[in-house]
Amino acid sequence: MSDFEPFYDVNRTYEDNYAQGPFGAFAQALAEDGAASAASADSASAAAQTETFLGQPVNLAFGIPAGPLLNSRYTTAAFRMGFDLATYKTVRSRAWGCNPFPNVLAVHPKSADGSLTPGSAELDEGVLADTNYDLPISISNSFGVPSQDPDVWQPDMKAAIAAAGPGQVLVPSFQGSRVEGMSEDDYIADHATTARLIKETGAKLMVMNTSCPNEGHNRLLCHNPLLVGRITEAVKQAIGDTPLMIKLAYIPSDDDLELMVRSTVGRGTVQGFSTINTISARLVDKDGNQALPGAGRDRSGVCGNAIRGAGLDMVARLAAIREKTGLDFAINGVGGVVSPADYAAYKKAGADSVMSATGAMWDAELAHKIKVSL
């Protein structure tokens, strides 16, 4: 196991991480003088990079996606560590609890390169998960998209936005919440309400999560492109010209993926896609039993090294659809970025920007390493 201390402590509960984190190098970055730490060693190379993310100028269009940056302390530390895009963990219109601890386990696919293939038998037969966090790292992501109440996250998000340095952008993530007895129209309206709450914080852009099981157990919103189209229409009415990106899981069918593009970008409601989130797998311990405790947790999203191939595939297919349709949209590549070479591979595949969650958690210097490599 690496002796590096991840900035999200997988041995603590989500609630403890929210209240006490971040840890490791991120904690050190917060403790240092803000101006001094922001003027990091890579600032000279970053200054040469004049890029944009959904219309906002950034030093380098690289950062951390929705997931491990729980609040403004985490996003501020990310900025100070050279991640110029910091995504504020997905928020909702109401407080929402987290899945029981543990939420993160190390995942060990059988393949020689440690990859998982969408649609493979292994995903249903069972993938070993334990606490041996070997590099290159793959982990479970079994949180259930918790959220604070807007009374908590709105002022904190304002602080997170204010802490961005020159050439850095806070990227708020949100999703709708489906509760018992809610009609589809209510569900659509909840997305719009949450987006409006984000806009009130002064956010310059936002990302809507359609890639977590918010439609019921292991059913993803992004697998229903027409409903996503209706939702993004309502969201755009609520946020006006604020740029909107949507987060996608792996979508196997090119026809479905093109329908997603035409139902959103084609109607002027979406300006970009971020992909991928995780790959769902049945996780088992060394004895073949359910690895994560509790009902409905036999499967979990897997992220990190294991999903890089699937992420690159989605980005390349989106880039091909962009070329084919002539529609203009940004592509944010996510999944298994653990090195500068992975960043370069995503850019080559057609990504306009790149993000790393698991890789950044285990390597706080990743943004610096990528900037030095350019």
C-alpha positions in Angstrom: 0.0 0.0 0.0 1.1 3.5 -0.7 2.3 5.5 2.3 0.6 8.6 0.9 -2.3 9.9 2.9 -5.3 10.5 0.6 -7.1 13.9 1.2 -10.3 11.9 1.7 -9.7 9.4 4.5 -11.3 6.1 3.5 -11.0 4.8 7.0 -13.3 7.5 8.4 -17.0 8.0 7.9 -18.3 10.5 5.3 -19.6 12.7 8.1 -16.1 12.7 9.8 -14.5 13.6 6.5 -17.0 16.4 5.9 -16.4 17.9 9.4 -12.6 17.3 9.8 -11.1 17.0 6.3 -9.3 17.3 4.1 -6.2 15.4 5.1 -2.7 14.9 4.0 -1.2 17.4 1.6 -4.5 19.1 1.1 -4.6 19.8 4.8 -1.1 21.3 4.6 -2.2 23.5 1.7 -5.0 24.9 3.7 -2.8 25.6 6.7 -0.3 27.6 4.6 -0.8 31.2 3.6 -3.3 31.4 0.8 -1.4 33.7 -1.5 1.8 31.9 -1.0 0.4 28.4 -1.7 -1.6 29.6 -4.7 1.6 30.8 -6.2 2.7 27.2 -6.7 5.8 25.9 -8.3 4.0 25.2 -11.6 2.5 28.7 -11.9 5.0 29.7 -14.6 4.1 26.8 -16.8 0.4 27.2 -16.0 0.6 30.9 -17.1 1.5 29.7 -20.6 -1.7 27.7 -20.8 -4.6 29.8 -21.8 -7.5 27.5 -22.0 -11.2 27.7 -21.3 -13.8 25.6 -19.5 -17.4 26.3 -20.6 -16.3 29.8 -21.6 -14.3 30.5 -18.4 -10.6 31.1 -18.8 -8.4 28.7 -16.9 -4.7 28.1 -16.5 -5.1 24.4 -17.4 -8.4 22.7 -18.1 -7.6 20.0 -15.5 -9.2 19.3 -12.1 -11.2 17.1 -9.9 -14.8 16.0 -10.7 -17.8 15.5 -8.4 -17.1 13.2 -5.5 -14.2 13.8 -3.2 -14.4 17.6 -2.7 -17.0 17.7 0.0 -17.1 21.4 0.9 -15.2 24.7 0.5 -12.2 23.5 2.5 -11.7 20.7 0.0 -12.2 22.8 -3.1 -9.9 25.6 -1.7 -7.2 23.0 -1.0 -7.6 21.6 -4.5 -7.1 25.1 -6.0 -4.0 25.6 -3.9 -2.6 22.2 -5.1 -2.8 23.4 -8.7 -6.1 21.8 -9.7 -7.7 24.6 -11.7 -11.1 23.0 -11.9 -12.6 22.0 -8.6 -16.0 20.4 -8.6 -18.1 20.9 -5.5 -19.6 17.6 -4.5 -23.1 17.1 -5.9 -25.8 19.0 -4.0 -29.6 18.5 -3.8 -32.6 20.7 -3.0 -32.8 19.0 0.4 -30.6 17.2 2.9 -29.8 13.7 1.9 -28.1 11.0 4.0 -25.0 9.0 3.1 -24.8 5.2 2.7 -23.5 3.4 5.8 -19.7 3.1 6.3 -17.6 1.8 4.7 -18.1 3.6 1.4 -14.7 3.1 -0.2 -13.0 -0.3 -0.7 -10.1 -1.2 -2.9 -11.3 -3.1 -6.0 -9.2 -5.7 -7.8 -10.4 -6.7 -11.3 -9.0 -10.0 -12.7 -7.5 -8.6 -15.9 -3.8 -8.2 -16.1 -4.0 -4.4 -16.5 -6.7 -4.1 -13.8 -9.4 -2.9 -16.1 -13.1 -3.5 -16.1 -15.0 -3.8 -19.4 -18.6 -2.6 -19.6 -21.0 -5.6 -20.2 -18.4 -8.2 -19.1 -19.5 -11.2 -17.1 -17.1 -10.3 -14.3 -19.3 -7.3 -13.4 -22.1 -9.7 -12.4 -20.1 -12.6 -11.2 -18.2 -10.5 -8.6 -15.1 -8.4 -8.4 -12.8 -8.7 -5.3 -13.0 -5.7 -2.9 -11.0 -5.3 0.3 -8.8 -2.8 2.1 -5.5 -3.5 0.2 -5.1 -0.1 -1.5 -2.5 -1.0 -4.1 -1.4 1.3 -6.9 -2.6 1.9 -9.6 -5.7 2.4 -7.5 -9.3 1.4 -8.2 -12.0 1.9 -5.5 -15.7 1.5 -4.8 -17.8 4.6 -4.8 -20.8 3.8 -2.5 -22.0 7.0 -1.0 -25.5 7.4 -2.3 -25.0 11.1 -3.3 -25.4 12.7 0.2 -26.1 16.4 0.4 -26.4 19.1 3.1 -29.4 21.3 3.3 -29.3 24.3 1.0 -29.1 26.5 4.0 -25.7 24.9 4.6 -24.3 24.4 1.1 -25.3 27.7 -0.4 -23.2 29.9 1.8 -20.4 27.3 1.7 -20.5 27.2 -2.1 -20.2 31.0 -2.2 -17.1 30.8 -0.1 -15.7 28.1 -2.4 -16.3 30.3 -5.5 -14.6 33.2 -3.8 -11.5 31.1 -3.0 -10.6 30.3 -6.6 -7.4 31.9 -7.7 -6.6 33.5 -11.1 -7.4 31.1 -13.9 -9.3 28.7 -11.6 -13.1 27.9 -11.6 -15.4 26.3 -9.0 -17.6 23.8 -10.8 -20.9 23.1 -8.8 -22.5 19.7 -9.3 -26.2 19.0 -8.7 -28.9 16.5 -9.2 -32.6 16.1 -8.8 -34.0 14.0 -5.9 -36.7 11.5 -6.5 -38.8 10.8 -3.4 -41.8 8.6 -2.9 -45.1 9.9 -4.3 -43.3 12.4 -6.6 -44.6 12.7 -10.1 -42.3 13.0 -13.1 -43.2 16.7 -13.4 -42.2 17.2 -9.8 -38.9 15.3 -10.4 -38.1 17.6 -13.3 -39.1 20.7 -11.3 -36.7 19.6 -8.5 -33.8 19.7 -10.9 -34.7 23.2 -11.9 -35.1 24.3 -8.3 -31.7 22.9 -7.4 -30.1 24.6 -10.4 -31.7 27.9 -9.4 -30.3 27.6 -5.9 -26.8 27.1 -7.4 -27.2 30.1 -9.6 -28.0 32.2 -6.5 -24.5 31.5 -5.2 -22.9 33.3 -8.1 -21.7 30.2 -9.9 -20.4 30.8 -13.4 -21.4 27.4 -14.7 -22.7 24.0 -13.4 -22.8 20.3 -14.0 -25.9 18.2 -13.7 -25.4 14.6 -12.6 -27.4 12.0 -14.6 -25.0 9.1 -13.8 -25.9 7.9 -10.3 -28.8 5.6 -9.5 -31.3 8.4 -8.8 -34.0 6.6 -10.8 -34.2 3.6 -8.5 -31.6 0.8 -7.7 -29.1 0.6 -10.5 -31.2 2.7 -12.9 -29.5 5.7 -14.3 -31.1 8.9 -15.5 -28.7 9.1 -18.4 -30.1 5.9 -19.8 -33.3 7.9 -20.6 -32.1 10.6 -23.1 -35.6 11.9 -23.7 -36.2 12.5 -20.0 -32.8 14.2 -19.7 -33.9 16.4 -22.6 -37.0 17.5 -20.8 -35.1 18.1 -17.5 -32.4 20.2 -19.2 -35.0 22.3 -20.8 -36.5 23.1 -17.4 -33.1 23.7 -15.9 -32.1 26.1 -18.7 -35.3 28.1 -18.1 -34.2 28.4 -14.5 -30.6 29.4 -15.1 -30.7 31.3 -18.3 -27.4 31.7 -20.1 -25.3 30.0 -17.4 -23.5 27.2 -19.1 -24.7 23.7 -18.3 -22.7 20.4 -18.6 -24.2 17.0 -17.8 -22.3 14.0 -16.3 -22.8 10.7 -18.1 -22.2 7.1 -17.1 -21.0 4.7 -19.8 -23.6 4.4 -22.6 -23.0 1.3 -24.7 -25.1 2.2 -27.8 -23.9 4.8 -30.2 -27.6 5.5 -31.2 -28.5 6.2 -27.6 -25.5 8.4 -27.1 -26.3 10.4 -30.3 -29.9 10.7 -29.1 -28.6 12.1 -25.8 -26.6 14.7 -27.8 -29.5 15.6 -30.0 -32.0 15.8 -27.1 -29.9 18.3 -25.2 -27.2 20.1 -27.3 -29.4 19.9 -30.3 -32.1 21.8 -28.4 -29.7 24.4 -27.0 -30.0 23.3 -23.4 -26.6 21.7 -22.8 -23.1 23.0 -23.6 -21.0 20.0 -22.7 -20.7 16.4 -21.4 -18.6 15.0 -18.6 -17.9 11.3 -18.8 -17.6 8.8 -17.3 -18.6 8.5 -13.6 -18.2 4.8 -12.6 -18.9 1.3 -13.8 -21.3 -0.7 -11.7 -20.1 -4.0 -10.5 -21.0 -6.7 -7.9 -18.4 -6.5 -5.2 -17.4 -9.5 -3.2 -14.9 -10.3 -0.4 -12.3 -13.1 -0.6 -15.0 -15.6 0.4 -17.4 -14.5 -2.3 -19.8 -12.7 0.0 -21.2 -9.2 -0.4 -18.3 -6.8 0.3 -20.3 -3.7 1.3 -22.8 -4.1 4.2 -26.5 -3.4 3.9 -29.5 -4.1 1.7 -29.2 -2.9 -1.9 -25.4 -2.6 -1.7 -24.4 -5.8 -3.5 -23.3 -3.6 -6.4 -21.3 -0.4 -6.3 -19.9 2.0 -8.8 -16.2 1.4 -9.4 -13.8 4.3 -10.2 -10.1 4.8 -10.7 -7.6 2.8 -12.9 -10.2 0.1 -13.7 -12.4 2.4 -15.8 -9.9 4.4 -17.9 -10.5 2.3 -21.0 -14.3 2.8 -20.8 -13.8 6.6 -20.2 -11.5 7.0 -23.2 -14.0 5.0 -25.3 -16.9 7.3 -24.3 -14.9 10.4 -25.0 -13.8 9.2 -28.5 -17.4 8.2 -29.4 -18.7 11.6 -28.2 -16.0 13.3 -30.3 -17.1 11.3 -33.3 -20.7 12.3 -32.8 -19.6 15.9 -32.5 -17.9 15.6 -35.8 -20.8 13.8 -37.4 -23.5 16.1 -36.3 -21.7 19.4 -36.4 -23.1 20.3 -33.0 -20.8 22.3 -30.8 -20.3 21.0 -27.3 -17.4 20.5 -24.8 -16.2 17.1 -23.7 -14.8 16.6 -20.2 -12.9 13.4 -19.9 -13.0 11.5 -16.6 -12.1 8.0 -15.4 -8.8 6.5 -14.4 -6.5 9.5 -14.8 -3.6 8.6 -12.5 -0.7 10.0 -14.5 0.3 12.7 -17.1 0.1 10.0 -19.8 -3.5 9.4 -18.9 -4.2 13.1 -19.2 -2.6 13.1 -22.7 -4.6 10.1 -23.8 -7.8 11.8 -22.9 -6.8 14.9 -24.8 -5.9 12.8 -27.8 -9.2 11.0 -27.7 -11.0 14.4 -28.0 -11.5 15.8 -24.5 -11.4 19.5 -24.1 -10.8 19.2 -20.4 -9.8 16.4 -18.1 -10.5 15.5 -14.4 -9.3 13.0 -11.9 -11.0 11.9 -8.7 -9.4 8.7 -7.5 -6.0 9.5 -9.0 -6.0 12.9 -7.3 -7.1 11.4 -4.0 -4.0 9.2 -4.0 -1.6 11.7 -5.6 -2.1 15.3 -4.4 0.7 16.4 -6.8 -1.0 15.1 -9.9 -1.9 18.5 -11.3 1.6 19.8 -10.7 3.0 16.7 -12.5 0.7 17.2 -15.5 1.7 20.8 -15.8 5.4 20.1 -15.7 4.9 17.4 -18.4 3.4 19.8 -20.9 
